[in-house]
């Protein structure tokens, strides 16, 4: 399941995407993909911040704050 929503607190906006999937360890840099780095780069082009919360068997939450 995937949940996508927007949230506004005072002067900051957040796009939040979360799932209840298998999750991963965001600290582990052994992956061969560039997906997370590209997402962070694209957020930086918009002067936004990207936060990733995940752990194995716990799903993933990505927050783009702008």
C-alpha positions in Angstrom: 0.0 0.0 0.0 1.2 3.5 -0.8 0.0 6.7 0.8 0.7 10.1 -0.8 -0.3 13.4 0.8 0.6 17.1 1.3 1.0 18.7 4.6 1.5 22.4 5.5 2.9 23.6 8.9 3.4 27.3 9.3 5.8 28.3 6.5 6.9 24.8 5.3 5.2 22.5 2.9 5.7 18.7 2.8 5.1 16.1 0.2 5.0 12.8 2.0 5.1 9.4 0.4 5.0 6.3 2.6 4.5 2.5 2.0 4.1 -0.6 4.1 6.6 -2.6 2.0 9.7 -4.5 2.9 11.8 -1.3 3.6 15.6 -1.1 3.5 18.5 0.3 5.4 19.2 3.8 4.1 22.7 3.7 5.6 23.7 0.7 3.4 25.6 2.1 0.4 26.2 -1.3 -1.2 23.3 -0.8 -3.6 24.1 -0.3 -7.3 21.3 2.1 -8.1 21.3 5.9 -8.2 17.7 6.4 -7.4 18.0 8.0 -3.9 20.9 10.2 -5.0 18.9 11.4 -8.0 15.9 12.2 -5.8 18.1 14.2 -3.4 19.7 16.0 -6.3 16.3 16.9 -7.9 15.0 18.2 -4.5 18.1 20.4 -4.1 17.4 22.0 -7.5 14.1 23.2 -6.0 15.8 24.3 -2.8 13.9 21.5 -1.0 15.1 19.0 1.5 14.6 15.3 1.2 14.3 13.0 4.2 14.2 9.2 4.0 13.0 7.0 6.8 13.1 3.3 6.3 14.2 0.1 8.0 13.9 -3.6 7.0 10.4 -5.0 7.3 9.0 -1.6 8.4 8.2 0.2 5.1 9.6 3.5 3.8 8.6 7.2 4.2 10.0 9.9 2.0 9.5 13.5 3.0 10.2 16.4 0.6 10.1 19.6 2.5 9.9 23.0 0.7 
